[in-house]
Amino acid sequence: MPDASDEEYVAYLSARLPALHRLAYSLCGNADQADDLVQETATRLFERWSRASRADDVDAYVRAIVVRLFLDGRRRGWWRIRLFAAPPDVRRSEDRGVEERTVLRDALAQVPPRQRAVLVLRFLYDLPVDEVARSLGCSAGTVKSQTSHGLAAMRRLLGDRELAGSNGKER
């Protein structure tokens, strides 16, 4: 019989699954890898639910799990295993804005994982430097330097295109 703690976990996770998947997809750039990352996060969260549920900010605690699992997965390289010789043909929609999002997503995928995590948390999730530092387990100075390096890499990759929303200001 499930106890109240299990019910709280299920309620929390059910309510946050779409947001977790968006974060995972922003980091991975691939729906299948994002699904795997969310599943691994859900497992890790269940194992640590008694501690996580007492955290001052449960969402920040879970966001840190997602980002750290993403970075750990990049170091391990498990995602490089392919069952097929080539990825399946994916048809692109002709919707306006899709091309720009695709270009940005492709450029972001080429940025080193730690810089990518910082850029996603800072600019897609609009988190302040201190909160990103807590999520990544590093100093605010490291977040600022990773932001600077990540934006420089994006500028190199995108060439003359303008990086929307990046005015170089640190918070």
N, C-alpha and C positions, 0 to 999 in steps of 0.2 A: 504494500500500500504506500503510495507516494506521500511524503510529508509536506509540510507547508513550504519548506525551503525548495523542494523540487518544483512545486507549483509556481513559486516566485521566479525560479529560473526559466521555466517554460513560458511564463507570461512575459518576462523581460525579453527573452530571445525572440519570441513570436512578434513582439512589437518592433524590435530593432532589426530583423532580418533584411528588409529592403535597404536600410541605411548601411548595414554591414556589407551587403553585396555591392552597393555603389562604391564604397571605400575600397573594397578588394578589387573591383574591376578597374577603378582609377589607378591602382598600384600595378596590377598585372597587365591590363590592356587586353585580357582574354576572358571570355565568360566562363569557360570550363575551368581555367586556373582559379578564377575568382570563386567559383563554387567550391573547389577543393579547399581554398584558403578559408572560406566561411565555415566549412564543415570542420576543419582543423581547429578553428577559433572556437566554435561551439563546444567541441570536445574539451579543449583546454579550459574554457570558461566553466564548464560543468565540474571539472576536477577542482577548480579553485573558487567555486561559487560562494562558499562560506566567507572567504576573504574578500572577494569582489563585491558581494552584496553589502559589505560594511564600508566600502570605500566612499570617500567624500563625493566623488564623481564617477559613478559606475560607467558612464559612456566613455570617459577618458581612459579608464582602466581597460575597457574592452578594445578601444581604439589602439592602445599600446600593444595589446596582444596581437591584433591584426597586423600592425606594422612590423613588430618583431618577428612574427612567423613568416611574413613576406620576406624580410631581410635574411632570416635563417634559411629559408627555402632557396633563395638566390645563391647563398654560399654553398649549400648542399648540392644544388643543381638537379634535383629530382625531376623538375619540370622539363628537362631536356630530353627525356625519354620519349621516343615517338614509336607508335605502333604501325604507322603507315609510312610509305616512302615520301609522301608529300601531303601537306594539309589539304582538306577538302576545299573545293571551289566555293567561295562565298560571294554571293551576288550583292553588290552595293546598291542601295536605294539612291534615287536621283533627287532626294529631298534637299532643299536649300540649306546650306550650313554643314551638311554632312562632309563635304570635301575638306572644309577648314578643320572640323573636329578630327577627321581622319589624319590630316597632316600633323596636327598638334599631338594626337595620340601616338602616331608613329615616331615623332621626334622625342616625345617623352619616354617611349620605350627604349630609346638609345642612350638615355642619360643613366649613369650608374645608379643602382638601386637605392642607396642611401640618399643621394641627391633627389631622386625621383620621389621618395617618401616625403622628404622635406617640402618639395614643391607642391605635391598633392595636398599635404596637410596645411601648408601656408596659404596657397592660392585657391584651391578648389574647396577646401573646408574652412578657409578664412580664420585659421587658428593663430593666436599670438605666439611669438617666439618661445616664451616660457612654457606654454602648454605643449608645443611640439618637442621641446627639449625633454620634458617629463615623459612624453610618449616614447621617445627614442632612447631615453636613458643617457642623455649627454648634456653638455652645457649649452647655455643660450648662445655663447660665442661660436660653438660648433654649428649650431643651427644657422646662424647668420652667414658663416663662411660656406656652408653647404648650399644655402640659398643662393649666394653670390655665384658660386661655381656652377650650380645647376642652371641658373638663368643665363650665364655665359655660354654654357653648352647648348642650351635651347636656342640662343641667338645664333650661334655658329651653325646649328643644324637647320634653322629656319631661314637663314640668309637675311634678305631684306624685309621679310615679313615682320610686322609689329607684334610684340607680345602683349596681348590685351591684358589690362589690369596690373601690369608690372611696371611700376614707376620707380623702382629701386629703393623705395622707403622701407626701412626696417621698423618693426613695431616693438 
